[in-house]
Amino acid sequence: QVQLAESGGGLVQAGGSLRLSCVASGYTSSIAAMGWYRPAPGRPRDLVAAITSSGETNYAESIKGRFTISRDAAKNTVYLQMNNLKPEDTAVYSCAARTREGARRDDYWGQGTQVTVSL
C-alpha cells in the first residue's frame, strides 16, 4: 500500500506559474507510474500528465507545451510545473499512483489540491 501527499496549489493570475508536488510513502518500490488528474465534462478524473518508472511521459493536448511532469526517485516525489496558466486550468488537481506486483495492479489517489487562476 502507498500513501500520497499533495501540495503546491493556490491562487495565481493568468500567465503565472505554480509547481505541484506529490510525495509517495509506504511500499514505493511497487509504483509503476504516477500522474496528475483533474475533472473534465463527463470525467471526474481526466489525465493531465503522467510519468512511468522508466521515464516515459504522457500529456493532455490542452496543456502540452505549458506543463511539465518530472520525478525525483530518491525523494519518492513527482512534480507538475505549470506555466502560462489560464483560467480554464482552474480545478482540483489529484495525484495518483499505479502499483504493480506480479499479476496485481492497484491505483491510489491523493486528496487533491486546489488551483485557481484569475483573469
FINUNU-381914 format. One record per atom (N, C-alpha, C): x, y, z; residue in three letters; atom name. Coordinates in Angstrom, 3 decimals, decimal comma, padded with zeros to 6 digits, always signed. Layout:
site X X	Y Y	Z Z	res ALA	atom CA;
...
END
This chain:
site X +000,835	Y -001,176	Z +000,000	res GLN	atom N;
site X +000,000	Y +000,000	Z +000,000	res GLN	atom CA;
site X +000,882	Y +001,243	Z +000,000	res GLN	atom C;
site X +000,411	Y +002,316	Z -000,660	res VAL	atom N;
site X +001,129	Y +003,580	Z -000,686	res VAL	atom CA;
site X +000,192	Y +004,692	Z -000,259	res VAL	atom C;
site X +000,785	Y +005,765	Z +000,229	res GLN	atom N;
site X +000,051	Y +006,973	Z +000,591	res GLN	atom CA;
site X +000,630	Y +008,137	Z -000,201	res GLN	atom C;
site X -000,233	Y +009,093	Z -000,562	res LEU	atom N;
site X +000,164	Y +010,228	Z -001,376	res LEU	atom CA;
site X -000,180	Y +011,523	Z -000,652	res LEU	atom C;
site X +000,766	Y +012,463	Z -000,645	res ALA	atom N;
site X +000,572	Y +013,767	Z -000,024	res ALA	atom CA;
site X +000,856	Y +014,850	Z -001,051	res ALA	atom C;
site X -000,151	Y +015,668	Z -001,365	res GLU	atom N;
site X -000,045	Y +016,706	Z -002,382	res GLU	atom CA;
site X +000,109	Y +018,082	Z -001,748	res GLU	atom C;
site X +000,776	Y +018,983	Z -002,475	res SER	atom N;
site X +000,921	Y +020,361	Z -002,042	res SER	atom CA;
site X +001,237	Y +021,236	Z -003,246	res SER	atom C;
site X +001,158	Y +022,551	Z -003,068	res GLY	atom N;
site X +001,566	Y +023,496	Z -004,094	res GLY	atom CA;
site X +000,451	Y +024,261	Z -004,767	res GLY	atom C;
site X -000,795	Y +023,897	Z -004,520	res GLY	atom N;
site X -001,897	Y +024,617	Z -005,122	res GLY	atom CA;
site X -002,058	Y +026,006	Z -004,527	res GLY	atom C;
site X -002,851	Y +026,835	Z -005,206	res GLY	atom N;
site X -003,076	Y +028,180	Z -004,727	res GLY	atom CA;
site X -003,764	Y +029,041	Z -005,753	res GLY	atom C;
site X -003,775	Y +030,345	Z -005,495	res LEU	atom N;
site X -004,388	Y +031,342	Z -006,361	res LEU	atom CA;
site X -003,302	Y +032,085	Z -007,128	res LEU	atom C;
site X -003,461	Y +032,174	Z -008,443	res VAL	atom N;
site X -002,473	Y +032,838	Z -009,285	res VAL	atom CA;
site X -003,186	Y +033,548	Z -010,431	res VAL	atom C;
site X -002,602	Y +034,642	Z -010,913	res GLN	atom N;
site X -003,162	Y +035,361	Z -012,050	res GLN	atom CA;
site X -002,835	Y +034,651	Z -013,358	res GLN	atom C;
site X -003,675	Y +034,868	Z -014,362	res ALA	atom N;
site X -003,424	Y +034,299	Z -015,683	res ALA	atom CA;
site X -002,030	Y +034,673	Z -016,166	res ALA	atom C;
site X -001,341	Y +033,698	Z -016,726	res GLY	atom N;
site X +000,027	Y +033,883	Z -017,173	res GLY	atom CA;
site X +001,071	Y +033,519	Z -016,136	res GLY	atom C;
site X +000,646	Y +033,284	Z -014,907	res GLY	atom N;
site X +001,560	Y +032,944	Z -013,840	res GLY	atom CA;
site X +001,900	Y +031,463	Z -013,811	res GLY	atom C;
site X +002,642	Y +031,070	Z -012,769	res SER	atom N;
site X +003,133	Y +029,703	Z -012,656	res SER	atom CA;
site X +002,902	Y +029,155	Z -011,260	res SER	atom C;
site X +002,770	Y +027,837	Z -011,179	res LEU	atom N;
site X +002,708	Y +027,103	Z -009,931	res LEU	atom CA;
site X +003,447	Y +025,789	Z -010,115	res LEU	atom C;
site X +003,932	Y +025,230	Z -009,017	res ARG	atom N;
site X +004,520	Y +023,900	Z -009,042	res ARG	atom CA;
site X +003,849	Y +023,032	Z -007,995	res ARG	atom C;
site X +003,226	Y +021,955	Z -008,445	res LEU	atom N;
site X +002,590	Y +020,998	Z -007,565	res LEU	atom CA;
site X +003,569	Y +019,883	Z -007,210	res LEU	atom C;
site X +003,470	Y +019,385	Z -005,979	res SER	atom N;
site X +004,309	Y +018,293	Z -005,519	res SER	atom CA;
site X +003,443	Y +017,164	Z -004,988	res SER	atom C;
site X +003,899	Y +015,939	Z -005,184	res CYS	atom N;
site X +003,222	Y +014,759	Z -004,665	res CYS	atom CA;
site X +004,275	Y +013,817	Z -004,106	res CYS	atom C;
site X +004,230	Y +013,594	Z -002,803	res VAL	atom N;
site X +005,187	Y +012,729	Z -002,127	res VAL	atom CA;
site X +004,520	Y +011,393	Z -001,823	res VAL	atom C;
site X +005,138	Y +010,309	Z -002,263	res ALA	atom N;
site X +004,634	Y +008,965	Z -002,015	res ALA	atom CA;
site X +005,371	Y +008,331	Z -000,847	res ALA	atom C;
site X +004,635	Y +007,579	Z -000,039	res SER	atom N;
site X +005,228	Y +006,842	Z +001,068	res SER	atom CA;
site X +004,605	Y +005,455	Z +001,134	res SER	atom C;
site X +005,209	Y +004,589	Z +001,928	res GLY	atom N;
site X +004,762	Y +003,218	Z +002,015	res GLY	atom CA;
site X +005,613	Y +002,325	Z +001,131	res GLY	atom C;
site X +004,950	Y +001,400	Z +000,433	res TYR	atom N;
site X +005,650	Y +000,456	Z -000,428	res TYR	atom CA;
site X +005,914	Y +001,105	Z -001,791	res TYR	atom C;
site X +006,809	Y +002,076	Z -001,813	res THR	atom N;
site X +007,019	Y +002,871	Z -003,021	res THR	atom CA;
site X +007,729	Y +002,105	Z -004,132	res THR	atom C;
site X +008,426	Y +001,025	Z -003,796	res SER	atom N;
site X +009,115	Y +000,256	Z -004,831	res SER	atom CA;
site X +008,150	Y -000,424	Z -005,786	res SER	atom C;
site X +006,882	Y -000,539	Z -005,421	res SER	atom N;
site X +005,876	Y -001,158	Z -006,278	res SER	atom CA;
site X +005,251	Y -000,191	Z -007,274	res SER	atom C;
site X +005,570	Y +001,096	Z -007,196	res ILE	atom N;
site X +004,940	Y +002,096	Z -008,047	res ILE	atom CA;
site X +005,488	Y +002,000	Z -009,470	res ILE	atom C;
site X +004,586	Y +001,827	Z -010,426	res ALA	atom N;
site X +004,961	Y +001,745	Z -011,829	res ALA	atom CA;
site X +004,792	Y +003,071	Z -012,563	res ALA	atom C;
site X +003,881	Y +003,924	Z -012,089	res ALA	atom N;
site X +003,634	Y +005,200	Z -012,732	res ALA	atom CA;
site X +002,951	Y +006,129	Z -011,743	res ALA	atom C;
site X +003,138	Y +007,430	Z -011,939	res MET	atom N;
site X +002,440	Y +008,445	Z -011,168	res MET	atom CA;
site X +001,971	Y +009,534	Z -012,120	res MET	atom C;
site X +000,904	Y +010,215	Z -011,731	res GLY	atom N;
site X +000,372	Y +011,239	Z -012,603	res GLY	atom CA;
site X -000,513	Y +012,228	Z -011,884	res GLY	atom C;
site X -000,966	Y +013,224	Z -012,651	res TRP	atom N;
site X -001,857	Y +014,269	Z -012,166	res TRP	atom CA;
site X -003,136	Y +014,272	Z -012,992	res TRP	atom C;
site X -004,277	Y +014,430	Z -012,321	res TYR	atom N;
site X -005,580	Y +014,395	Z -012,953	res TYR	atom CA;
site X -006,423	Y +015,571	Z -012,492	res TYR	atom C;
site X -007,388	Y +015,963	Z -013,322	res ARG	atom N;
site X -008,361	Y +016,992	Z -012,964	res ARG	atom CA;
site X -009,692	Y +016,650	Z -013,603	res ARG	atom C;
site X -010,815	Y +017,163	Z -013,076	res PRO	atom N;
site X -012,121	Y +016,854	Z -013,661	res PRO	atom CA;
site X -012,283	Y +017,451	Z -015,052	res PRO	atom C;
site X -013,057	Y +016,766	Z -015,875	res ALA	atom N;
site X -013,461	Y +017,223	Z -017,197	res ALA	atom CA;
site X -014,915	Y +016,829	Z -017,402	res ALA	atom C;
site X -015,617	Y +017,447	Z -018,364	res PRO	atom N;
site X -017,022	Y +017,083	Z -018,583	res PRO	atom CA;
site X -017,201	Y +015,588	Z -018,783	res PRO	atom C;
site X -018,023	Y +014,982	Z -017,932	res GLY	atom N;
site X -018,285	Y +013,563	Z -018,006	res GLY	atom CA;
site X -017,188	Y +012,680	Z -017,456	res GLY	atom C;
site X -016,120	Y +013,277	Z -016,975	res ARG	atom N;
site X -014,990	Y +012,502	Z -016,462	res ARG	atom CA;
site X -014,493	Y +013,139	Z -015,171	res ARG	atom C;
site X -014,737	Y +012,494	Z -014,025	res PRO	atom N;
site X -014,280	Y +013,081	Z -012,759	res PRO	atom CA;
site X -012,769	Y +013,084	Z -012,612	res PRO	atom C;
site X -012,096	Y +012,233	Z -013,373	res ARG	atom N;
site X -010,635	Y +012,163	Z -013,319	res ARG	atom CA;
site X -010,098	Y +012,068	Z -014,742	res ARG	atom C;
site X -009,646	Y +013,202	Z -015,270	res ASP	atom N;
site X -009,096	Y +013,277	Z -016,618	res ASP	atom CA;
site X -007,593	Y +013,487	Z -016,530	res ASP	atom C;
site X -006,843	Y +012,757	Z -017,331	res LEU	atom N;
site X -005,386	Y +012,826	Z -017,284	res LEU	atom CA;
site X -004,868	Y +014,204	Z -017,670	res LEU	atom C;
site X -003,992	Y +014,764	Z -016,842	res VAL	atom N;
site X -003,244	Y +015,966	Z -017,167	res VAL	atom CA;
site X -001,844	Y +015,594	Z -017,633	res VAL	atom C;
site X -001,135	Y +014,823	Z -016,822	res ALA	atom N;
site X +000,206	Y +014,373	Z -017,160	res ALA	atom CA;
site X +000,538	Y +013,156	Z -016,322	res ALA	atom C;
site X +001,359	Y +012,266	Z -016,870	res ALA	atom N;
site X +001,781	Y +011,077	Z -016,155	res ALA	atom CA;
site X +003,209	Y +010,737	Z -016,530	res ALA	atom C;
site X +003,883	Y +010,015	Z -015,634	res ILE	atom N;
site X +005,251	Y +009,588	Z -015,881	res ILE	atom CA;
site X +005,436	Y +008,197	Z -015,305	res ILE	atom C;
site X +006,091	Y +007,315	Z -016,053	res THR	atom N;
site X +006,322	Y +005,955	Z -015,605	res THR	atom CA;
site X +007,646	Y +005,860	Z -014,879	res THR	atom C;
site X +007,877	Y +004,702	Z -014,261	res SER	atom N;
site X +009,128	Y +004,485	Z -013,546	res SER	atom CA;
site X +010,332	Y +004,486	Z -014,478	res SER	atom C;
site X +010,112	Y +004,254	Z -015,768	res SER	atom N;
site X +011,186	Y +004,285	Z -016,749	res SER	atom CA;
site X +011,379	Y +005,665	Z -017,375	res SER	atom C;
site X +010,531	Y +006,635	Z -017,020	res GLY	atom N;
site X +010,680	Y +007,993	Z -017,507	res GLY	atom CA;
site X +009,790	Y +008,384	Z -018,665	res GLY	atom C;
site X +008,953	Y +007,480	Z -019,156	res GLU	atom N;
site X +008,031	Y +007,813	Z -020,238	res GLU	atom CA;
site X +006,958	Y +008,768	Z -019,738	res GLU	atom C;
site X +006,632	Y +009,796	Z -020,524	res THR	atom N;
site X +005,640	Y +010,794	Z -020,130	res THR	atom CA;
site X +004,463	Y +010,796	Z -021,089	res THR	atom C;
site X +003,322	Y +011,272	Z -020,578	res ASN	atom N;
site X +002,108	Y +011,398	Z -021,362	res ASN	atom CA;
site X +001,394	Y +012,661	Z -020,908	res ASN	atom C;
site X +000,972	Y +013,512	Z -021,862	res TYR	atom N;
site X +000,342	Y +014,792	Z -021,557	res TYR	atom CA;
site X -000,992	Y +014,932	Z -022,263	res TYR	atom C;
site X -001,913	Y +015,636	Z -021,607	res ALA	atom N;
site X -003,141	Y +016,041	Z -022,268	res ALA	atom CA;
site X -002,831	Y +017,106	Z -023,309	res ALA	atom C;
site X -003,549	Y +017,079	Z -024,433	res GLU	atom N;
site X -003,300	Y +018,037	Z -025,501	res GLU	atom CA;
site X -003,540	Y +019,477	Z -025,052	res GLU	atom C;
site X -004,474	Y +019,691	Z -024,143	res SER	atom N;
site X -004,832	Y +021,038	Z -023,732	res SER	atom CA;
site X -003,728	Y +021,752	Z -022,960	res SER	atom C;
site X -002,810	Y +021,008	Z -022,391	res ILE	atom N;
site X -001,743	Y +021,616	Z -021,593	res ILE	atom CA;
site X -000,354	Y +021,383	Z -022,167	res ILE	atom C;
site X -000,268	Y +020,639	Z -023,252	res LYS	atom N;
site X +001,028	Y +020,305	Z -023,831	res LYS	atom CA;
site X +001,789	Y +021,577	Z -024,210	res LYS	atom C;
site X +003,053	Y +021,645	Z -023,789	res GLY	atom N;
site X +003,866	Y +022,814	Z -024,035	res GLY	atom CA;
site X +003,849	Y +023,817	Z -022,904	res GLY	atom C;
site X +002,899	Y +023,693	Z -021,969	res ARG	atom N;
site X +002,808	Y +024,603	Z -020,832	res ARG	atom CA;
site X +003,164	Y +023,924	Z -019,511	res ARG	atom C;
site X +002,799	Y +022,649	Z -019,374	res PHE	atom N;
site X +003,055	Y +021,914	Z -018,138	res PHE	atom CA;
site X +004,159	Y +020,888	Z -018,372	res PHE	atom C;
site X +004,926	Y +020,595	Z -017,326	res THR	atom N;
site X +005,965	Y +019,586	Z -017,380	res THR	atom CA;
site X +005,904	Y +018,726	Z -016,131	res THR	atom C;
site X +005,872	Y +017,403	Z -016,313	res ILE	atom N;
site X +005,900	Y +016,485	Z -015,185	res ILE	atom CA;
site X +007,320	Y +015,944	Z -015,034	res ILE	atom C;
site X +007,764	Y +015,801	Z -013,798	res SER	atom N;
site X +009,089	Y +015,278	Z -013,520	res SER	atom CA;
site X +009,047	Y +014,493	Z -012,222	res SER	atom C;
site X +010,109	Y +013,762	Z -011,955	res ARG	atom N;
site X +010,162	Y +012,967	Z -010,733	res ARG	atom CA;
site X +011,552	Y +012,985	Z -010,123	res ARG	atom C;
site X +011,592	Y +012,801	Z -008,809	res ASP	atom N;
site X +012,819	Y +012,654	Z -008,051	res ASP	atom CA;
site X +012,694	Y +011,325	Z -007,330	res ASP	atom C;
site X +013,315	Y +010,288	Z -007,889	res ALA	atom N;
site X +013,159	Y +008,945	Z -007,349	res ALA	atom CA;
site X +013,687	Y +008,838	Z -005,922	res ALA	atom C;
site X +014,777	Y +009,535	Z -005,623	res ALA	atom N;
site X +015,359	Y +009,465	Z -004,292	res ALA	atom CA;
site X +014,413	Y +010,010	Z -003,229	res ALA	atom C;
site X +013,566	Y +010,973	Z -003,600	res LYS	atom N;
site X +012,626	Y +011,580	Z -002,661	res LYS	atom CA;
site X +011,211	Y +011,029	Z -002,807	res LYS	atom C;
site X +011,023	Y +010,059	Z -003,704	res ASN	atom N;
site X +009,700	Y +009,491	Z -003,973	res ASN	atom CA;
site X +008,681	Y +010,582	Z -004,273	res ASN	atom C;
site X +009,086	Y +011,551	Z -005,084	res THR	atom N;
site X +008,274	Y +012,733	Z -005,329	res THR	atom CA;
site X +008,104	Y +012,979	Z -006,821	res THR	atom C;
site X +006,889	Y +013,366	Z -007,212	res VAL	atom N;
site X +006,580	Y +013,779	Z -008,573	res VAL	atom CA;
site X +006,131	Y +015,232	Z -008,539	res VAL	atom C;
site X +006,559	Y +016,007	Z -009,534	res TYR	atom N;
site X +006,234	Y +017,422	Z -009,623	res TYR	atom CA;
site X +005,459	Y +017,706	Z -010,907	res TYR	atom C;
site X +004,631	Y +018,727	Z -010,851	res LEU	atom N;
site X +003,978	Y +019,247	Z -012,041	res LEU	atom CA;
site X +004,257	Y +020,741	Z -012,104	res LEU	atom C;
site X +005,145	Y +021,138	Z -013,008	res GLN	atom N;
site X +005,437	Y +022,546	Z -013,229	res GLN	atom CA;
site X +004,410	Y +023,103	Z -014,196	res GLN	atom C;
site X +003,657	Y +024,106	Z -013,759	res MET	atom N;
site X +002,555	Y +024,668	Z -014,521	res MET	atom CA;
site X +002,894	Y +026,108	Z -014,872	res MET	atom C;
site X +003,150	Y +026,373	Z -016,154	res ASN	atom N;
site X +003,494	Y +027,702	Z -016,637	res ASN	atom CA;
site X +002,399	Y +028,242	Z -017,545	res ASN	atom C;
site X +002,382	Y +029,571	Z -017,708	res ASN	atom N;
site X +001,388	Y +030,237	Z -018,550	res ASN	atom CA;
site X -000,020	Y +029,750	Z -018,231	res ASN	atom C;
site X -000,368	Y +029,793	Z -016,963	res LEU	atom N;
site X -001,667	Y +029,288	Z -016,525	res LEU	atom CA;
site X -002,807	Y +030,118	Z -017,088	res LEU	atom C;
site X -003,911	Y +029,439	Z -017,381	res LYS	atom N;
site X -005,103	Y +030,054	Z -017,936	res LYS	atom CA;
site X -006,280	Y +029,830	Z -016,994	res LYS	atom C;
site X -007,306	Y +030,699	Z -017,035	res PRO	atom N;
site X -008,464	Y +030,488	Z -016,160	res PRO	atom CA;
site X -009,096	Y +029,110	Z -016,326	res PRO	atom C;
site X -009,081	Y +028,550	Z -017,526	res GLU	atom N;
site X -009,660	Y +027,235	Z -017,738	res GLU	atom CA;
site X -008,872	Y +026,114	Z -017,080	res GLU	atom C;
site X -007,670	Y +026,416	Z -016,565	res ASP	atom N;
site X -006,912	Y +025,440	Z -015,799	res ASP	atom CA;
site X -007,399	Y +025,314	Z -014,362	res ASP	atom C;
site X -008,288	Y +026,203	Z -013,932	res THR	atom N;
site X -008,815	Y +026,158	Z -012,572	res THR	atom CA;
site X -009,489	Y +024,814	Z -012,320	res THR	atom C;
site X -009,049	Y +024,119	Z -011,275	res ALA	atom N;
site X -009,583	Y +022,799	Z -010,956	res ALA	atom CA;
site X -008,918	Y +022,278	Z -009,698	res ALA	atom C;
site X -009,477	Y +021,200	Z -009,159	res VAL	atom N;
site X -008,806	Y +020,424	Z -008,134	res VAL	atom CA;
site X -007,928	Y +019,397	Z -008,837	res VAL	atom C;
site X -006,644	Y +019,444	Z -008,570	res TYR	atom N;
site X -005,690	Y +018,525	Z -009,180	res TYR	atom CA;
site X -005,373	Y +017,412	Z -008,196	res TYR	atom C;
site X -005,527	Y +016,161	Z -008,641	res SER	atom N;
site X -005,302	Y +014,996	Z -007,796	res SER	atom CA;
site X -004,102	Y +014,208	Z -008,287	res SER	atom C;
site X -003,291	Y +013,770	Z -007,356	res CYS	atom N;
site X -002,153	Y +012,917	Z -007,654	res CYS	atom CA;
site X -002,588	Y +011,461	Z -007,586	res CYS	atom C;
site X -002,028	Y +010,638	Z -008,467	res ALA	atom N;
site X -002,347	Y +009,219	Z -008,498	res ALA	atom CA;
site X -001,075	Y +008,401	Z -008,667	res ALA	atom C;
site X -001,102	Y +007,185	Z -008,143	res ALA	atom N;
site X -000,007	Y +006,240	Z -008,306	res ALA	atom CA;
site X -000,572	Y +004,883	Z -008,703	res ALA	atom C;
site X +000,089	Y +004,224	Z -009,633	res ARG	atom N;
site X -000,284	Y +002,876	Z -010,038	res ARG	atom CA;
site X +000,811	Y +001,925	Z -009,606	res ARG	atom C;
site X +000,419	Y +000,877	Z -008,888	res THR	atom N;
site X +001,364	Y -000,125	Z -008,412	res THR	atom CA;
site X +001,164	Y -001,430	Z -009,158	res THR	atom C;
site X +002,262	Y -002,148	Z -009,330	res ARG	atom N;
site X +002,218	Y -003,469	Z -009,956	res ARG	atom CA;
site X +003,072	Y -004,431	Z -009,137	res ARG	atom C;
site X +002,466	Y -005,530	Z -008,722	res GLU	atom N;
site X +003,158	Y -006,602	Z -008,028	res GLU	atom CA;
site X +002,663	Y -007,924	Z -008,595	res GLU	atom C;
site X +003,509	Y -008,581	Z -009,376	res GLY	atom N;
site X +003,092	Y -009,802	Z -010,034	res GLY	atom CA;
site X +001,922	Y -009,530	Z -010,949	res GLY	atom C;
site X +000,824	Y -010,255	Z -010,748	res ALA	atom N;
site X -000,371	Y -010,093	Z -011,556	res ALA	atom CA;
site X -001,312	Y -009,017	Z -011,029	res ALA	atom C;
site X -000,978	Y -008,391	Z -009,903	res ARG	atom N;
site X -001,867	Y -007,439	Z -009,256	res ARG	atom CA;
site X -001,533	Y -006,006	Z -009,657	res ARG	atom C;
site X -002,564	Y -005,226	Z -009,974	res ARG	atom N;
site X -002,434	Y -003,807	Z -010,282	res ARG	atom CA;
site X -003,433	Y -003,023	Z -009,430	res ARG	atom C;
site X -002,953	Y -001,973	Z -008,746	res ASP	atom N;
site X -003,809	Y -001,141	Z -007,903	res ASP	atom CA;
site X -003,521	Y +000,329	Z -008,155	res ASP	atom C;
site X -004,549	Y +001,162	Z -007,984	res ASP	atom N;
site X -004,425	Y +002,608	Z -008,114	res ASP	atom CA;
site X -004,685	Y +003,272	Z -006,768	res ASP	atom C;
site X -003,901	Y +004,312	Z -006,459	res TYR	atom N;
site X -004,038	Y +005,080	Z -005,233	res TYR	atom CA;
site X -004,172	Y +006,554	Z -005,584	res TYR	atom C;
site X -004,929	Y +007,285	Z -004,765	res TRP	atom N;
site X -005,235	Y +008,681	Z -005,040	res TRP	atom CA;
site X -004,960	Y +009,554	Z -003,840	res TRP	atom C;
site X -004,455	Y +010,755	Z -004,097	res GLY	atom N;
site X -004,302	Y +011,752	Z -003,056	res GLY	atom CA;
site X -005,601	Y +012,502	Z -002,826	res GLY	atom C;
site X -005,574	Y +013,441	Z -001,895	res GLN	atom N;
site X -006,781	Y +014,170	Z -001,511	res GLN	atom CA;
site X -007,120	Y +015,321	Z -002,457	res GLN	atom C;
site X -006,182	Y +015,738	Z -003,284	res GLY	atom N;
site X -006,388	Y +016,823	Z -004,216	res GLY	atom CA;
site X -005,904	Y +018,159	Z -003,677	res GLY	atom C;
site X -005,479	Y +019,037	Z -004,582	res THR	atom N;
site X -005,055	Y +020,383	Z -004,219	res THR	atom CA;
site X -005,676	Y +021,376	Z -005,197	res THR	atom C;
site X -006,225	Y +022,476	Z -004,668	res GLN	atom N;
site X -006,972	Y +023,435	Z -005,479	res GLN	atom CA;
site X -006,034	Y +024,392	Z -006,206	res GLN	atom C;
site X -006,248	Y +024,534	Z -007,507	res VAL	atom N;
site X -005,561	Y +025,526	Z -008,332	res VAL	atom CA;
site X -006,610	Y +026,477	Z -008,886	res VAL	atom C;
site X -006,452	Y +027,777	Z -008,619	res THR	atom N;
site X -007,378	Y +028,793	Z -009,098	res THR	atom CA;
site X -006,602	Y +029,840	Z -009,878	res THR	atom C;
site X -007,015	Y +030,090	Z -011,120	res VAL	atom N;
site X -006,350	Y +031,047	Z -011,994	res VAL	atom CA;
site X -007,328	Y +032,174	Z -012,292	res VAL	atom C;
site X -006,981	Y +033,386	Z -011,900	res SER	atom N;
site X -007,840	Y +034,538	Z -012,106	res SER	atom CA;
site X -007,476	Y +035,258	Z -013,404	res SER	atom C;
site X -008,418	Y +036,101	Z -013,881	res LEU	atom N;
site X -008,186	Y +036,858	Z -015,096	res LEU	atom CA;
site X -007,175	Y +037,963	Z -014,878	res LEU	atom C;
END
